Amino acid sequence: MTEPGVPLYEFACPACGERTTVDDEVLEALLASGCVFCESPVSRSDFERVHSTRS
Ligand SMILES: [Zn+2]
């Protein structure tokens, strides 16, 4: 059985330097409301697409 690939993104905050991996839903939330750590505005360029974990 194969799982559908979940798009994941590594977020690196340009303001506070915190890094976290998020899915598309959280990415949109961050773009709307800013960094979860320091509340600075973020843009799509602060996210890098990564592959979901293989099992
Ligand atoms: Zn931040």
mmCIF file of the protein (N, C-alpha, C, O) and its ligand, coordinates in Angstrom:
data_MODEL
# 
_entry.id   MODEL 
# 
loop_
_entity.id 
_entity.type 
_entity.pdbx_number_of_molecules 
1 polymer     1 
2 non-polymer 1 
# 
_entity_poly.entity_id                      1 
_entity_poly.type                           'polypeptide(L)' 
_entity_poly.nstd_linkage                   no 
_entity_poly.nstd_monomer                   no 
_entity_poly.pdbx_seq_one_letter_code       MTEPGVPLYEFACPACGERTTVDDEVLEALLASGCVFCESPVSRSDFERVHSTRS 
_entity_poly.pdbx_seq_one_letter_code_can   MTEPGVPLYEFACPACGERTTVDDEVLEALLASGCVFCESPVSRSDFERVHSTRS 
_entity_poly.pdbx_strand_id                 A 
# 
loop_
_entity_poly_seq.entity_id 
_entity_poly_seq.num 
_entity_poly_seq.mon_id 
_entity_poly_seq.hetero 
1 1  MET n 
1 2  THR n 
1 3  GLU n 
1 4  PRO n 
1 5  GLY n 
1 6  VAL n 
1 7  PRO n 
1 8  LEU n 
1 9  TYR n 
1 10 GLU n 
1 11 PHE n 
1 12 ALA n 
1 13 CYS n 
1 14 PRO n 
1 15 ALA n 
1 16 CYS n 
1 17 GLY n 
1 18 GLU n 
1 19 ARG n 
1 20 THR n 
1 21 THR n 
1 22 VAL n 
1 23 ASP n 
1 24 ASP n 
1 25 GLU n 
1 26 VAL n 
1 27 LEU n 
1 28 GLU n 
1 29 ALA n 
1 30 LEU n 
1 31 LEU n 
1 32 ALA n 
1 33 SER n 
1 34 GLY n 
1 35 CYS n 
1 36 VAL n 
1 37 PHE n 
1 38 CYS n 
1 39 GLU n 
1 40 SER n 
1 41 PRO n 
1 42 VAL n 
1 43 SER n 
1 44 ARG n 
1 45 SER n 
1 46 ASP n 
1 47 PHE n 
1 48 GLU n 
1 49 ARG n 
1 50 VAL n 
1 51 HIS n 
1 52 SER n 
1 53 THR n 
1 54 ARG n 
1 55 SER n 
# 
loop_
_struct_asym.id 
_struct_asym.entity_id 
A 1 
B 2 
# 
loop_
_chem_comp.id 
_chem_comp.type 
_chem_comp.mon_nstd_flag 
ALA 'L-peptide linking' y 
ARG 'L-peptide linking' y 
ASP 'L-peptide linking' y 
CYS 'L-peptide linking' y 
GLU 'L-peptide linking' y 
GLY 'peptide linking'   y 
HIS 'L-peptide linking' y 
LEU 'L-peptide linking' y 
MET 'L-peptide linking' y 
PHE 'L-peptide linking' y 
PRO 'L-peptide linking' y 
SER 'L-peptide linking' y 
THR 'L-peptide linking' y 
TYR 'L-peptide linking' y 
VAL 'L-peptide linking' y 
ZN  non-polymer         . 
# 
_pdbx_entity_nonpoly.entity_id   2 
_pdbx_entity_nonpoly.name        ? 
_pdbx_entity_nonpoly.comp_id     ZN 
# 
_pdbx_nonpoly_scheme.asym_id         B 
_pdbx_nonpoly_scheme.entity_id       2 
_pdbx_nonpoly_scheme.mon_id          ZN 
_pdbx_nonpoly_scheme.ndb_seq_num     1 
_pdbx_nonpoly_scheme.pdb_seq_num     101 
_pdbx_nonpoly_scheme.auth_seq_num    101 
_pdbx_nonpoly_scheme.pdb_mon_id      ZN 
_pdbx_nonpoly_scheme.auth_mon_id     ZN 
_pdbx_nonpoly_scheme.pdb_strand_id   A 
_pdbx_nonpoly_scheme.pdb_ins_code    . 
# 
loop_
_atom_site.group_PDB 
_atom_site.id 
_atom_site.type_symbol 
_atom_site.label_atom_id 
_atom_site.label_alt_id 
_atom_site.label_comp_id 
_atom_site.label_asym_id 
_atom_site.label_entity_id 
_atom_site.label_seq_id 
_atom_site.pdbx_PDB_ins_code 
_atom_site.Cartn_x 
_atom_site.Cartn_y 
_atom_site.Cartn_z 
_atom_site.occupancy 
_atom_site.B_iso_or_equiv 
_atom_site.pdbx_formal_charge 
_atom_site.auth_seq_id 
_atom_site.auth_comp_id 
_atom_site.auth_asym_id 
_atom_site.auth_atom_id 
_atom_site.pdbx_PDB_model_num 
ATOM   1   N  N  . MET A 1 1  ? 0.851  -1.202 0.000  1.00 0.00 ? 1   MET A N  1 
ATOM   2   C  CA . MET A 1 1  ? 0.000  0.000  0.000  1.00 0.00 ? 1   MET A CA 1 
ATOM   3   C  C  . MET A 1 1  ? 0.886  1.251  0.000  1.00 0.00 ? 1   MET A C  1 
ATOM   4   O  O  . MET A 1 1  ? 1.825  1.372  0.788  1.00 0.00 ? 1   MET A O  1 
ATOM   5   N  N  . THR A 1 2  ? 0.568  2.145  -0.879 1.00 0.00 ? 2   THR A N  1 
ATOM   6   C  CA . THR A 1 2  ? 1.356  3.365  -0.944 1.00 0.00 ? 2   THR A CA 1 
ATOM   7   C  C  . THR A 1 2  ? 0.563  4.541  -0.393 1.00 0.00 ? 2   THR A C  1 
ATOM   8   O  O  . THR A 1 2  ? -0.636 4.677  -0.637 1.00 0.00 ? 2   THR A O  1 
ATOM   9   N  N  . GLU A 1 3  ? 1.255  5.375  0.345  1.00 0.00 ? 3   GLU A N  1 
ATOM   10  C  CA . GLU A 1 3  ? 0.600  6.556  0.888  1.00 0.00 ? 3   GLU A CA 1 
ATOM   11  C  C  . GLU A 1 3  ? 0.741  7.709  -0.094 1.00 0.00 ? 3   GLU A C  1 
ATOM   12  O  O  . GLU A 1 3  ? 1.767  7.838  -0.762 1.00 0.00 ? 3   GLU A O  1 
ATOM   13  N  N  . PRO A 1 4  ? -0.274 8.538  -0.183 1.00 0.00 ? 4   PRO A N  1 
ATOM   14  C  CA . PRO A 1 4  ? -0.131 9.723  -1.022 1.00 0.00 ? 4   PRO A CA 1 
ATOM   15  C  C  . PRO A 1 4  ? 0.940  10.641 -0.450 1.00 0.00 ? 4   PRO A C  1 
ATOM   16  O  O  . PRO A 1 4  ? 1.044  10.795 0.767  1.00 0.00 ? 4   PRO A O  1 
ATOM   17  N  N  . GLY A 1 5  ? 1.715  11.234 -1.304 1.00 0.00 ? 5   GLY A N  1 
ATOM   18  C  CA . GLY A 1 5  ? 2.769  12.119 -0.822 1.00 0.00 ? 5   GLY A CA 1 
ATOM   19  C  C  . GLY A 1 5  ? 2.196  13.389 -0.231 1.00 0.00 ? 5   GLY A C  1 
ATOM   20  O  O  . GLY A 1 5  ? 1.410  14.094 -0.864 1.00 0.00 ? 5   GLY A O  1 
ATOM   21  N  N  . VAL A 1 6  ? 2.602  13.663 0.984  1.00 0.00 ? 6   VAL A N  1 
ATOM   22  C  CA . VAL A 1 6  ? 2.158  14.892 1.628  1.00 0.00 ? 6   VAL A CA 1 
ATOM   23  C  C  . VAL A 1 6  ? 3.192  15.983 1.374  1.00 0.00 ? 6   VAL A C  1 
ATOM   24  O  O  . VAL A 1 6  ? 4.360  15.821 1.725  1.00 0.00 ? 6   VAL A O  1 
ATOM   25  N  N  . PRO A 1 7  ? 2.780  17.075 0.776  1.00 0.00 ? 7   PRO A N  1 
ATOM   26  C  CA . PRO A 1 7  ? 3.745  18.147 0.558  1.00 0.00 ? 7   PRO A CA 1 
ATOM   27  C  C  . PRO A 1 7  ? 4.193  18.747 1.875  1.00 0.00 ? 7   PRO A C  1 
ATOM   28  O  O  . PRO A 1 7  ? 3.375  19.162 2.696  1.00 0.00 ? 7   PRO A O  1 
ATOM   29  N  N  . LEU A 1 8  ? 5.495  18.786 2.064  1.00 0.00 ? 8   LEU A N  1 
ATOM   30  C  CA . LEU A 1 8  ? 6.049  19.356 3.287  1.00 0.00 ? 8   LEU A CA 1 
ATOM   31  C  C  . LEU A 1 8  ? 7.030  20.460 2.917  1.00 0.00 ? 8   LEU A C  1 
ATOM   32  O  O  . LEU A 1 8  ? 7.647  20.440 1.851  1.00 0.00 ? 8   LEU A O  1 
ATOM   33  N  N  . TYR A 1 9  ? 7.155  21.396 3.799  1.00 0.00 ? 9   TYR A N  1 
ATOM   34  C  CA . TYR A 1 9  ? 8.036  22.533 3.568  1.00 0.00 ? 9   TYR A CA 1 
ATOM   35  C  C  . TYR A 1 9  ? 8.851  22.791 4.821  1.00 0.00 ? 9   TYR A C  1 
ATOM   36  O  O  . TYR A 1 9  ? 8.332  22.704 5.934  1.00 0.00 ? 9   TYR A O  1 
ATOM   37  N  N  . GLU A 1 10 ? 10.124 23.107 4.645  1.00 0.00 ? 10  GLU A N  1 
ATOM   38  C  CA . GLU A 1 10 ? 10.929 23.532 5.773  1.00 0.00 ? 10  GLU A CA 1 
ATOM   39  C  C  . GLU A 1 10 ? 10.873 25.051 5.838  1.00 0.00 ? 10  GLU A C  1 
ATOM   40  O  O  . GLU A 1 10 ? 11.240 25.753 4.896  1.00 0.00 ? 10  GLU A O  1 
ATOM   41  N  N  . PHE A 1 11 ? 10.411 25.521 6.956  1.00 0.00 ? 11  PHE A N  1 
ATOM   42  C  CA . PHE A 1 11 ? 10.305 26.960 7.173  1.00 0.00 ? 11  PHE A CA 1 
ATOM   43  C  C  . PHE A 1 11 ? 11.511 27.432 7.968  1.00 0.00 ? 11  PHE A C  1 
ATOM   44  O  O  . PHE A 1 11 ? 11.830 26.881 9.021  1.00 0.00 ? 11  PHE A O  1 
ATOM   45  N  N  . ALA A 1 12 ? 12.171 28.449 7.458  1.00 0.00 ? 12  ALA A N  1 
ATOM   46  C  CA . ALA A 1 12 ? 13.276 29.064 8.185  1.00 0.00 ? 12  ALA A CA 1 
ATOM   47  C  C  . ALA A 1 12 ? 12.959 30.547 8.332  1.00 0.00 ? 12  ALA A C  1 
ATOM   48  O  O  . ALA A 1 12 ? 12.958 31.294 7.354  1.00 0.00 ? 12  ALA A O  1 
ATOM   49  N  N  . CYS A 1 13 ? 12.693 30.956 9.549  1.00 0.00 ? 13  CYS A N  1 
ATOM   50  C  CA . CYS A 1 13 ? 12.305 32.346 9.783  1.00 0.00 ? 13  CYS A CA 1 
ATOM   51  C  C  . CYS A 1 13 ? 13.491 33.285 9.563  1.00 0.00 ? 13  CYS A C  1 
ATOM   52  O  O  . CYS A 1 13 ? 14.543 33.089 10.171 1.00 0.00 ? 13  CYS A O  1 
ATOM   53  N  N  . PRO A 1 14 ? 13.345 34.295 8.713  1.00 0.00 ? 14  PRO A N  1 
ATOM   54  C  CA . PRO A 1 14 ? 14.434 35.236 8.451  1.00 0.00 ? 14  PRO A CA 1 
ATOM   55  C  C  . PRO A 1 14 ? 14.672 36.178 9.619  1.00 0.00 ? 14  PRO A C  1 
ATOM   56  O  O  . PRO A 1 14 ? 15.728 36.805 9.712  1.00 0.00 ? 14  PRO A O  1 
ATOM   57  N  N  . ALA A 1 15 ? 13.702 36.279 10.503 1.00 0.00 ? 15  ALA A N  1 
ATOM   58  C  CA . ALA A 1 15 ? 13.814 37.216 11.622 1.00 0.00 ? 15  ALA A CA 1 
ATOM   59  C  C  . ALA A 1 15 ? 14.426 36.577 12.855 1.00 0.00 ? 15  ALA A C  1 
ATOM   60  O  O  . ALA A 1 15 ? 15.353 37.137 13.441 1.00 0.00 ? 15  ALA A O  1 
ATOM   61  N  N  . CYS A 1 16 ? 13.927 35.411 13.263 1.00 0.00 ? 16  CYS A N  1 
ATOM   62  C  CA . CYS A 1 16 ? 14.406 34.799 14.506 1.00 0.00 ? 16  CYS A CA 1 
ATOM   63  C  C  . CYS A 1 16 ? 15.251 33.554 14.268 1.00 0.00 ? 16  CYS A C  1 
ATOM   64  O  O  . CYS A 1 16 ? 15.878 33.039 15.194 1.00 0.00 ? 16  CYS A O  1 
ATOM   65  N  N  . GLY A 1 17 ? 15.270 33.064 13.014 1.00 0.00 ? 17  GLY A N  1 
ATOM   66  C  CA . GLY A 1 17 ? 16.134 31.938 12.688 1.00 0.00 ? 17  GLY A CA 1 
ATOM   67  C  C  . GLY A 1 17 ? 15.584 30.578 13.080 1.00 0.00 ? 17  GLY A C  1 
ATOM   68  O  O  . GLY A 1 17 ? 16.252 29.563 12.881 1.00 0.00 ? 17  GLY A O  1 
ATOM   69  N  N  . GLU A 1 18 ? 14.386 30.539 13.630 1.00 0.00 ? 18  GLU A N  1 
ATOM   70  C  CA . GLU A 1 18 ? 13.793 29.253 13.999 1.00 0.00 ? 18  GLU A CA 1 
ATOM   71  C  C  . GLU A 1 18 ? 13.455 28.460 12.740 1.00 0.00 ? 18  GLU A C  1 
ATOM   72  O  O  . GLU A 1 18 ? 13.078 29.024 11.713 1.00 0.00 ? 18  GLU A O  1 
ATOM   73  N  N  . ARG A 1 19 ? 13.598 27.150 12.844 1.00 0.00 ? 19  ARG A N  1 
ATOM   74  C  CA . ARG A 1 19 ? 13.272 26.280 11.723 1.00 0.00 ? 19  ARG A CA 1 
ATOM   75  C  C  . ARG A 1 19 ? 12.237 25.255 12.155 1.00 0.00 ? 19  ARG A C  1 
ATOM   76  O  O  . ARG A 1 19 ? 12.274 24.739 13.272 1.00 0.00 ? 19  ARG A O  1 
ATOM   77  N  N  . THR A 1 20 ? 11.320 24.975 11.253 1.00 0.00 ? 20  THR A N  1 
ATOM   78  C  CA . THR A 1 20 ? 10.339 23.940 11.526 1.00 0.00 ? 20  THR A CA 1 
ATOM   79  C  C  . THR A 1 20 ? 9.815  23.406 10.203 1.00 0.00 ? 20  THR A C  1 
ATOM   80  O  O  . THR A 1 20 ? 9.850  24.095 9.184  1.00 0.00 ? 20  THR A O  1 
ATOM   81  N  N  . THR A 1 21 ? 9.335  22.184 10.230 1.00 0.00 ? 21  THR A N  1 
ATOM   82  C  CA . THR A 1 21 ? 8.764  21.596 9.031  1.00 0.00 ? 21  THR A CA 1 
ATOM   83  C  C  . THR A 1 21 ? 7.247  21.662 9.122  1.00 0.00 ? 21  THR A C  1 
ATOM   84  O  O  . THR A 1 21 ? 6.648  21.287 10.130 1.00 0.00 ? 21  THR A O  1 
ATOM   85  N  N  . VAL A 1 22 ? 6.645  22.143 8.053  1.00 0.00 ? 22  VAL A N  1 
ATOM   86  C  CA . VAL A 1 22 ? 5.202  22.355 8.064  1.00 0.00 ? 22  VAL A CA 1 
ATOM   87  C  C  . VAL A 1 22 ? 4.570  21.726 6.831  1.00 0.00 ? 22  VAL A C  1 
ATOM   88  O  O  . VAL A 1 22 ? 5.250  21.441 5.846  1.00 0.00 ? 22  VAL A O  1 
ATOM   89  N  N  . ASP A 1 23 ? 3.260  21.514 6.898  1.00 0.00 ? 23  ASP A N  1 
ATOM   90  C  CA . ASP A 1 23 ? 2.541  21.071 5.710  1.00 0.00 ? 23  ASP A CA 1 
ATOM   91  C  C  . ASP A 1 23 ? 1.905  22.280 5.029  1.00 0.00 ? 23  ASP A C  1 
ATOM   92  O  O  . ASP A 1 23 ? 2.062  23.416 5.475  1.00 0.00 ? 23  ASP A O  1 
ATOM   93  N  N  . ASP A 1 24 ? 1.197  22.016 3.958  1.00 0.00 ? 24  ASP A N  1 
ATOM   94  C  CA . ASP A 1 24 ? 0.685  23.120 3.157  1.00 0.00 ? 24  ASP A CA 1 
ATOM   95  C  C  . ASP A 1 24 ? -0.303 23.991 3.927  1.00 0.00 ? 24  ASP A C  1 
ATOM   96  O  O  . ASP A 1 24 ? -0.355 25.206 3.741  1.00 0.00 ? 24  ASP A O  1 
ATOM   97  N  N  . GLU A 1 25 ? -1.077 23.356 4.785  1.00 0.00 ? 25  GLU A N  1 
ATOM   98  C  CA . GLU A 1 25 ? -2.066 24.095 5.568  1.00 0.00 ? 25  GLU A CA 1 
ATOM   99  C  C  . GLU A 1 25 ? -1.393 25.065 6.527  1.00 0.00 ? 25  GLU A C  1 
ATOM   100 O  O  . GLU A 1 25 ? -1.812 26.215 6.660  1.00 0.00 ? 25  GLU A O  1 
ATOM   101 N  N  . VAL A 1 26 ? -0.342 24.588 7.195  1.00 0.00 ? 26  VAL A N  1 
ATOM   102 C  CA . VAL A 1 26 ? 0.378  25.442 8.140  1.00 0.00 ? 26  VAL A CA 1 
ATOM   103 C  C  . VAL A 1 26 ? 1.139  26.531 7.396  1.00 0.00 ? 26  VAL A C  1 
ATOM   104 O  O  . VAL A 1 26 ? 1.255  27.656 7.881  1.00 0.00 ? 26  VAL A O  1 
ATOM   105 N  N  . LEU A 1 27 ? 1.661  26.191 6.209  1.00 0.00 ? 27  LEU A N  1 
ATOM   106 C  CA . LEU A 1 27 ? 2.345  27.191 5.386  1.00 0.00 ? 27  LEU A CA 1 
ATOM   107 C  C  . LEU A 1 27 ? 1.433  28.381 5.120  1.00 0.00 ? 27  LEU A C  1 
ATOM   108 O  O  . LEU A 1 27 ? 1.831  29.535 5.280  1.00 0.00 ? 27  LEU A O  1 
ATOM   109 N  N  . GLU A 1 28 ? 0.206  28.080 4.712  1.00 0.00 ? 28  GLU A N  1 
ATOM   110 C  CA . GLU A 1 28 ? -0.748 29.159 4.424  1.00 0.00 ? 28  GLU A CA 1 
ATOM   111 C  C  . GLU A 1 28 ? -1.058 29.972 5.682  1.00 0.00 ? 28  GLU A C  1 
ATOM   112 O  O  . GLU A 1 28 ? -1.219 31.191 5.619  1.00 0.00 ? 28  GLU A O  1 
ATOM   113 N  N  . ALA A 1 29 ? -1.139 29.283 6.829  1.00 0.00 ? 29  ALA A N  1 
ATOM   114 C  CA . ALA A 1 29 ? -1.415 29.973 8.089  1.00 0.00 ? 29  ALA A CA 1 
ATOM   115 C  C  . ALA A 1 29 ? -0.273 30.909 8.462  1.00 0.00 ? 29  ALA A C  1 
ATOM   116 O  O  . ALA A 1 29 ? -0.497 32.015 8.955  1.00 0.00 ? 29  ALA A O  1 
ATOM   117 N  N  . LEU A 1 30 ? 0.959  30.451 8.222  1.00 0.00 ? 30  LEU A N  1 
ATOM   118 C  CA . LEU A 1 30 ? 2.120  31.279 8.529  1.00 0.00 ? 30  LEU A CA 1 
ATOM   119 C  C  . LEU A 1 30 ? 2.172  32.504 7.627  1.00 0.00 ? 30  LEU A C  1 
ATOM   120 O  O  . LEU A 1 30 ? 2.508  33.599 8.077  1.00 0.00 ? 30  LEU A O  1 
ATOM   121 N  N  . LEU A 1 31 ? 1.836  32.318 6.345  1.00 0.00 ? 31  LEU A N  1 
ATOM   122 C  CA . LEU A 1 31 ? 1.821  33.448 5.422  1.00 0.00 ? 31  LEU A CA 1 
ATOM   123 C  C  . LEU A 1 31 ? 0.776  34.476 5.856  1.00 0.00 ? 31  LEU A C  1 
ATOM   124 O  O  . LEU A 1 31 ? 0.960  35.680 5.681  1.00 0.00 ? 31  LEU A O  1 
ATOM   125 N  N  . ALA A 1 32 ? -0.317 33.980 6.423  1.00 0.00 ? 32  ALA A N  1 
ATOM   126 C  CA . ALA A 1 32 ? -1.407 34.869 6.811  1.00 0.00 ? 32  ALA A CA 1 
ATOM   127 C  C  . ALA A 1 32 ? -1.136 35.582 8.128  1.00 0.00 ? 32  ALA A C  1 
ATOM   128 O  O  . ALA A 1 32 ? -1.475 36.755 8.287  1.00 0.00 ? 32  ALA A O  1 
ATOM   129 N  N  . SER A 1 33 ? -0.518 34.863 9.082  1.00 0.00 ? 33  SER A N  1 
ATOM   130 C  CA . SER A 1 33 ? -0.410 35.430 10.423 1.00 0.00 ? 33  SER A CA 1 
ATOM   131 C  C  . SER A 1 33 ? 1.017  35.637 10.903 1.00 0.00 ? 33  SER A C  1 
ATOM   132 O  O  . SER A 1 33 ? 1.225  36.192 11.982 1.00 0.00 ? 33  SER A O  1 
ATOM   133 N  N  . GLY A 1 34 ? 2.015  35.201 10.120 1.00 0.00 ? 34  GLY A N  1 
ATOM   134 C  CA . GLY A 1 34 ? 3.402  35.446 10.488 1.00 0.00 ? 34  GLY A CA 1 
ATOM   135 C  C  . GLY A 1 34 ? 4.020  34.287 11.238 1.00 0.00 ? 34  GLY A C  1 
ATOM   136 O  O  . GLY A 1 34 ? 3.360  33.291 11.532 1.00 0.00 ? 34  GLY A O  1 
ATOM   137 N  N  . CYS A 1 35 ? 5.308  34.432 11.545 1.00 0.00 ? 35  CYS A N  1 
ATOM   138 C  CA . CYS A 1 35 ? 6.078  33.396 12.231 1.00 0.00 ? 35  CYS A CA 1 
ATOM   139 C  C  . CYS A 1 35 ? 5.432  33.018 13.557 1.00 0.00 ? 35  CYS A C  1 
ATOM   140 O  O  . CYS A 1 35 ? 5.020  33.885 14.327 1.00 0.00 ? 35  CYS A O  1 
ATOM   141 N  N  . VAL A 1 36 ? 5.347  31.707 13.817 1.00 0.00 ? 36  VAL A N  1 
ATOM   142 C  CA . VAL A 1 36 ? 4.737  31.256 15.069 1.00 0.00 ? 36  VAL A CA 1 
ATOM   143 C  C  . VAL A 1 36 ? 5.621  31.562 16.267 1.00 0.00 ? 36  VAL A C  1 
ATOM   144 O  O  . VAL A 1 36 ? 5.142  31.588 17.400 1.00 0.00 ? 36  VAL A O  1 
ATOM   145 N  N  . PHE A 1 37 ? 6.911  31.793 16.026 1.00 0.00 ? 37  PHE A N  1 
ATOM   146 C  CA . PHE A 1 37 ? 7.850  32.015 17.125 1.00 0.00 ? 37  PHE A CA 1 
ATOM   147 C  C  . PHE A 1 37 ? 7.971  33.493 17.471 1.00 0.00 ? 37  PHE A C  1 
ATOM   148 O  O  . PHE A 1 37 ? 7.962  33.856 18.648 1.00 0.00 ? 37  PHE A O  1 
ATOM   149 N  N  . CYS A 1 38 ? 8.084  34.349 16.458 1.00 0.00 ? 38  CYS A N  1 
ATOM   150 C  CA . CYS A 1 38 ? 8.346  35.762 16.721 1.00 0.00 ? 38  CYS A CA 1 
ATOM   151 C  C  . CYS A 1 38 ? 7.306  36.692 16.093 1.00 0.00 ? 38  CYS A C  1 
ATOM   152 O  O  . CYS A 1 38 ? 7.356  37.908 16.281 1.00 0.00 ? 38  CYS A O  1 
ATOM   153 N  N  . GLU A 1 39 ? 6.357  36.105 15.342 1.00 0.00 ? 39  GLU A N  1 
ATOM   154 C  CA . GLU A 1 39 ? 5.252  36.860 14.743 1.00 0.00 ? 39  GLU A CA 1 
ATOM   155 C  C  . GLU A 1 39 ? 5.678  37.826 13.640 1.00 0.00 ? 39  GLU A C  1 
ATOM   156 O  O  . GLU A 1 39 ? 4.904  38.701 13.252 1.00 0.00 ? 39  GLU A O  1 
ATOM   157 N  N  . SER A 1 40 ? 6.900  37.674 13.133 1.00 0.00 ? 40  SER A N  1 
ATOM   158 C  CA . SER A 1 40 ? 7.325  38.497 12.012 1.00 0.00 ? 40  SER A CA 1 
ATOM   159 C  C  . SER A 1 40 ? 6.641  38.018 10.735 1.00 0.00 ? 40  SER A C  1 
ATOM   160 O  O  . SER A 1 40 ? 6.367  36.827 10.588 1.00 0.00 ? 40  SER A O  1 
ATOM   161 N  N  . PRO A 1 41 ? 6.365  38.944 9.807  1.00 0.00 ? 41  PRO A N  1 
ATOM   162 C  CA . PRO A 1 41 ? 5.789  38.542 8.532  1.00 0.00 ? 41  PRO A CA 1 
ATOM   163 C  C  . PRO A 1 41 ? 6.744  37.613 7.783  1.00 0.00 ? 41  PRO A C  1 
ATOM   164 O  O  . PRO A 1 41 ? 7.961  37.794 7.823  1.00 0.00 ? 41  PRO A O  1 
ATOM   165 N  N  . VAL A 1 42 ? 6.179  36.625 7.105  1.00 0.00 ? 42  VAL A N  1 
ATOM   166 C  CA . VAL A 1 42 ? 6.988  35.695 6.328  1.00 0.00 ? 42  VAL A CA 1 
ATOM   167 C  C  . VAL A 1 42 ? 6.464  35.642 4.901  1.00 0.00 ? 42  VAL A C  1 
ATOM   168 O  O  . VAL A 1 42 ? 5.317  36.006 4.641  1.00 0.00 ? 42  VAL A O  1 
ATOM   169 N  N  . SER A 1 43 ? 7.306  35.187 3.973  1.00 0.00 ? 43  SER A N  1 
ATOM   170 C  CA . SER A 1 43 ? 6.901  35.073 2.579  1.00 0.00 ? 43  SER A CA 1 
ATOM   171 C  C  . SER A 1 43 ? 7.187  33.663 2.078  1.00 0.00 ? 43  SER A C  1 
ATOM   172 O  O  . SER A 1 43 ? 7.835  32.871 2.762  1.00 0.00 ? 43  SER A O  1 
ATOM   173 N  N  . ARG A 1 44 ? 6.704  33.358 0.890  1.00 0.00 ? 44  ARG A N  1 
ATOM   174 C  CA . ARG A 1 44 ? 6.888  32.013 0.344  1.00 0.00 ? 44  ARG A CA 1 
ATOM   175 C  C  . ARG A 1 44 ? 8.360  31.667 0.160  1.00 0.00 ? 44  ARG A C  1 
ATOM   176 O  O  . ARG A 1 44 ? 8.723  30.490 0.168  1.00 0.00 ? 44  ARG A O  1 
ATOM   177 N  N  . SER A 1 45 ? 9.202  32.664 -0.004 1.00 0.00 ? 45  SER A N  1 
ATOM   178 C  CA . SER A 1 45 ? 10.629 32.397 -0.198 1.00 0.00 ? 45  SER A CA 1 
ATOM   179 C  C  . SER A 1 45 ? 11.291 31.905 1.082  1.00 0.00 ? 45  SER A C  1 
ATOM   180 O  O  . SER A 1 45 ? 12.433 31.445 1.057  1.00 0.00 ? 45  SER A O  1 
ATOM   181 N  N  . ASP A 1 46 ? 10.570 32.004 2.216  1.00 0.00 ? 46  ASP A N  1 
ATOM   182 C  CA . ASP A 1 46 ? 11.107 31.506 3.475  1.00 0.00 ? 46  ASP A CA 1 
ATOM   183 C  C  . ASP A 1 46 ? 10.810 30.025 3.689  1.00 0.00 ? 46  ASP A C  1 
ATOM   184 O  O  . ASP A 1 46 ? 11.169 29.441 4.711  1.00 0.00 ? 46  ASP A O  1 
ATOM   185 N  N  . PHE A 1 47 ? 10.142 29.431 2.695  1.00 0.00 ? 47  PHE A N  1 
ATOM   186 C  CA . PHE A 1 47 ? 9.815  28.014 2.768  1.00 0.00 ? 47  PHE A CA 1 
ATOM   187 C  C  . PHE A 1 47 ? 10.546 27.260 1.666  1.00 0.00 ? 47  PHE A C  1 
ATOM   188 O  O  . PHE A 1 47 ? 10.645 27.728 0.532  1.00 0.00 ? 47  PHE A O  1 
ATOM   189 N  N  . GLU A 1 48 ? 11.056 26.086 2.019  1.00 0.00 ? 48  GLU A N  1 
ATOM   190 C  CA . GLU A 1 48 ? 11.702 25.243 1.026  1.00 0.00 ? 48  GLU A CA 1 
ATOM   191 C  C  . GLU A 1 48 ? 11.025 23.884 1.000  1.00 0.00 ? 48  GLU A C  1 
ATOM   192 O  O  . GLU A 1 48 ? 10.854 23.251 2.041  1.00 0.00 ? 48  GLU A O  1 
ATOM   193 N  N  . ARG A 1 49 ? 10.645 23.438 -0.175 1.00 0.00 ? 49  ARG A N  1 
ATOM   194 C  CA . ARG A 1 49 ? 9.969  22.169 -0.316 1.00 0.00 ? 49  ARG A CA 1 
ATOM   195 C  C  . ARG A 1 49 ? 10.895 21.024 0.090  1.00 0.00 ? 49  ARG A C  1 
ATOM   196 O  O  . ARG A 1 49 ? 12.047 20.960 -0.341 1.00 0.00 ? 49  ARG A O  1 
ATOM   197 N  N  . VAL A 1 50 ? 10.384 20.134 0.915  1.00 0.00 ? 50  VAL A N  1 
ATOM   198 C  CA . VAL A 1 50 ? 11.148 18.957 1.309  1.00 0.00 ? 50  VAL A CA 1 
ATOM   199 C  C  . VAL A 1 50 ? 10.304 17.724 1.064  1.00 0.00 ? 50  VAL A C  1 
ATOM   200 O  O  . VAL A 1 50 ? 9.087  17.816 0.904  1.00 0.00 ? 50  VAL A O  1 
ATOM   201 N  N  . HIS A 1 51 ? 10.947 16.577 1.035  1.00 0.00 ? 51  HIS A N  1 
ATOM   202 C  CA . HIS A 1 51 ? 10.226 15.332 0.808  1.00 0.00 ? 51  HIS A CA 1 
ATOM   203 C  C  . HIS A 1 51 ? 9.705  14.772 2.119  1.00 0.00 ? 51  HIS A C  1 
ATOM   204 O  O  . HIS A 1 51 ? 10.363 14.862 3.155  1.00 0.00 ? 51  HIS A O  1 
ATOM   205 N  N  . SER A 1 52 ? 8.551  14.210 2.061  1.00 0.00 ? 52  SER A N  1 
ATOM   206 C  CA . SER A 1 52 ? 8.003  13.568 3.251  1.00 0.00 ? 52  SER A CA 1 
ATOM   207 C  C  . SER A 1 52 ? 8.819  12.320 3.592  1.00 0.00 ? 52  SER A C  1 
ATOM   208 O  O  . SER A 1 52 ? 9.470  11.727 2.732  1.00 0.00 ? 52  SER A O  1 
ATOM   209 N  N  . THR A 1 53 ? 8.767  11.947 4.836  1.00 0.00 ? 53  THR A N  1 
ATOM   210 C  CA . THR A 1 53 ? 9.549  10.815 5.317  1.00 0.00 ? 53  THR A CA 1 
ATOM   211 C  C  . THR A 1 53 ? 9.083  9.505  4.674  1.00 0.00 ? 53  THR A C  1 
ATOM   212 O  O  . THR A 1 53 ? 7.891  9.203  4.627  1.00 0.00 ? 53  THR A O  1 
ATOM   213 N  N  . ARG A 1 54 ? 10.032 8.761  4.195  1.00 0.00 ? 54  ARG A N  1 
ATOM   214 C  CA . ARG A 1 54 ? 9.695  7.461  3.625  1.00 0.00 ? 54  ARG A CA 1 
ATOM   215 C  C  . ARG A 1 54 ? 9.709  6.396  4.721  1.00 0.00 ? 54  ARG A C  1 
ATOM   216 O  O  . ARG A 1 54 ? 10.470 6.483  5.684  1.00 0.00 ? 54  ARG A O  1 
ATOM   217 N  N  . SER A 1 55 ? 8.877  5.422  4.558  1.00 0.00 ? 55  SER A N  1 
ATOM   218 C  CA . SER A 1 55 ? 8.854  4.343  5.530  1.00 0.00 ? 55  SER A CA 1 
ATOM   219 C  C  . SER A 1 55 ? 9.081  3.014  4.850  1.00 0.00 ? 55  SER A C  1 
ATOM   220 O  O  . SER A 1 55 ? 9.096  1.976  5.511  1.00 0.00 ? 55  SER A O  1 
HETATM 221 ZN ZN . ZN  B 2 .  ? 10.438 34.081 13.622 1.00 0.00 2 101 ZN  A ZN 1 
# 
